[in-house]
Amino acid sequence: MPATENMLETMIILPVSIFAFLVLLMIIVFFHEYGHFSIARLLGVRVDVFSIGFGKPLFRWTDRKGTEWRVSMLPLGGYVKFFGDLNAASQAPPESEQKPVTTQFPAPDEKNQLEGGMTAEERKVCFHFKPLWRRASIVAAGPFANFVLAVVIFAVMFMTLGRSYVEPVVGAVTDNSPAAEAGFMPGDRILAIDGQGVQSFNDLVDAVLVSGGAQLRFEVDRNGQNLLLSVSPRRIEDVDRYGNNIERWQLGIAGPGADQVIFKQYGPLEAIGAGIGELGRILNLTIKYIGKIVLGQEDASQLGGPIKMAQYAGQSVLSGFDDSSYRSPPGIGVKLRSSLIDFIFLAAVVSVSIGFLNLLPVPVLDGGHLLYYAYEAVAGRPLGAKAQAMGFRLGFVMLASLMIFVTWNDISNLLSSFS
């Protein structure tokens, strides 16, 4: 497609992408912060502020328990501020202006000072005076809420639309591909990859996706005879389902035809179990993919940030209106339904990613708070003030560096689509 057409298409979907991204982010942020909020309320902590977005509030209201709910000007996140916090990061006030702010009390005198300025009732509802297990539960509830949201979305989709299942059978082999060179043939049933049993063709796709180009050992059934075949995926340039340029690993194996795809609808309990399984699958792929990047076996330029998320959000909203994906153009209702399904599925995947990101043991993230709490549980006392402050600074630098890196990737990939 010429660069001018690409530019025009981008300008058309840009407003849709921005709006879809903000809606997607607000939904996921709401559930994340509501996880913190609901467990805090359950465990007797007073919540001063529940904010979607940062900066100046656009509108606000106060509920009967005294929590101020806000929708703020910059909808790029959110926070819950507990009673006794200095700020949205749940940091306890310092003893003096000269001391660093911390997420815990590094010394008994600091706890006593804050305690002295509170009534007995206020201490009872202050986050920082709660037992360690309660504080840890409140912090962990945010990422957990993201995982619950994803499981619910998957479960509802499996109950209403069904879950696709494709037999792990080779439908076709591309000429001159790694699979062809390894001796794969149409009709081969894949039994295991590197000793792991294969239940569906998607298991093969997942294994290749995170292979990092390493050799894979396949156990296949060919006309009742078990064979062992070894093959290394090859890196290729391709496009994703939305037409974006990507790089991926390929074997050159196609699955059975579309007429052999089975859609199975689940009952409520079975759907929840399948939703939990899908959550586990995404987390497993994410951990393996990051591990490959750390080991230098995967290209870090494929990591995306907020721009790519906005791009995918907009494309998912418009996906149902791409007539090329239909044999004959359907009505507006079918197109809207298809777009909504795509958008909701993306919301589930992004919710898992945000939950996982927040559990990383980096100070300023939920996982960093939990790391400090783990130290307190083992050592019997909080980490020292200087160590906590240093951790926060290091965590901020790490997080800022990651955001700059993935945003640069997004911009580079976006500009390359115009060439």
JOJO-V653314 format. One record per pair of residues at least 12 apart in sequence whose C-alpha atoms are under 6 Angstrom apart, sorted by the first residue. I is the first residue (numbers start at 1). J is the second residue. Records with the same first field share a line. If there is no record, write none. Layout:
BEGIN
I->J + J
END
This chain:
BEGIN
3->418 + 419
6->418
16->314
17->310 + 311 + 313 + 314
18->310
20->313 + 314
21->310 + 313
28->351
29->77
32->142 + 145 + 146
33->142
35->141 + 142 + 145
36->138 + 141 + 142
39->138
40->138
44->125
45->125 + 126 + 127
46->83 + 125
47->67 + 82 + 83
48->67 + 81 + 82 + 83
49->67 + 68 + 69 + 80 + 81
50->69 + 80
51->69 + 70 + 71 + 78 + 79
52->71 + 78
53->72 + 74 + 75 + 76 + 77 + 78
54->72 + 74
55->72 + 73
56->72 + 73
57->70 + 71 + 72 + 73
58->71 + 72 + 73
59->71
83->126
84->126
91->103
95->110
100->389
102->388
106->382 + 383 + 384 + 385
139->366
143->355
146->351 + 355
147->352
150->348
151->275 + 276
154->275
155->271 + 272 + 275
158->265 + 266 + 271
159->265 + 266
162->263 + 264 + 265
163->263 + 264
164->262 + 263
165->261 + 262
166->200 + 201 + 261
167->200 + 201
168->189 + 190 + 200 + 201
169->187 + 188 + 189
170->186 + 187 + 188 + 255
171->186 + 254 + 255 + 256
172->186 + 253 + 254
173->252 + 253
174->252
177->252
178->251
179->251 + 252
182->231
188->221 + 222
189->220 + 221
190->220
191->219 + 220
192->218 + 219
193->217 + 218
194->217
210->289
212->297 + 298
213->232 + 233
214->232
215->231 + 232
216->230 + 231 + 232
217->229 + 230
233->249 + 250 + 251
234->249 + 250
235->248 + 249
236->248
301->409
304->406 + 410
305->406 + 407
307->410
308->410
316->342 + 343
317->339 + 343
318->339
319->339
320->335 + 338 + 339
321->335
362->395
363->391 + 392 + 395
364->392
END
